[in-house]
């Protein structure tokens, strides 16, 4: 376990939720990202256990994918906390434009929440008795942000950098630029003096140079054949949904792929519509190989126990 400031506590979550970062000082108890909707009660329990009788004062969302903001609504109901979201997402949240917020487009859910303020690159925050700089992190998501504390050389990277890669480059699925932005974000991180990274998924890590090397290599691999990004996106979204619902028929998966815009875009990059049953069959078979996350039982797809 890496050494973090005493005011910083990481709740490392498994799928379906992102990690949550609790930052506490005398003035404010803040939580960075809140996990998925189906884990919201667990998120509240973790925060309550850590804070005791003290209320949560602030939610900060690095971006608004459902696994990072799905606990917002219940946390807001539990405590009268303020909520800061990326400024470029304000209109979509205010109008609750689910298509723009990608929940329906990925076949996922998120209970409606409100916000009290916004954040944009260049802003600064005082959280956990530390000064944080807000950095833009487009690539995985065009609206995504990171938080960097120069004094502690600590980066909250969300899905821009994991120990072994980064999140799906979703803009590329819709014909928008994303690989170049992800490359630029990694280059920006490489210029920072970073001792430790708290990623959106996985344990905090200190082998930053090696993580960046792997991430740069992955960007180059994806750019060489964009179908790789599309295939990875389908795999991630299929596994995510199966981990949520536990079981699904092939027919339901095919319908979800057709209905969810992001999944439909990924499948369209890979094969003509009339061959999607075969495409999805191959992908599910790959995910069910050896100790994969899924298993097949006749016409049903199931998440493995655990």
Buried (B, 14 or more C-beta within 10 A) or exposed (E): EEEBBEBBBBBBBEBBBBBBBBBBEEEBBBBBBBBBBBBBEBBBEBBBEBBEEEEBBBBBBBBBBBBBBBBBBBBBEBBEBBBBBBBBBBEBBEEEBBEBBBBBBBBBBBBEBEBEEBBEBEBEBEBBBBBBBBBBBBBBBBBBBBBBBBEBBBBBBBBBBBBBBBBBBBBBBEEEEBBBBBBBBBEBBBEBEBBBBBBBBBBBBBEBEEBBEBBBEBBEEBBEEBEEBBBBBBBBBBBBBBBBBEEBEBEBBBEBBEEBBBBBBBBBBBBEEEEBBEBBBEBBEEBBEEEBBBBBEEEEBBBBEE
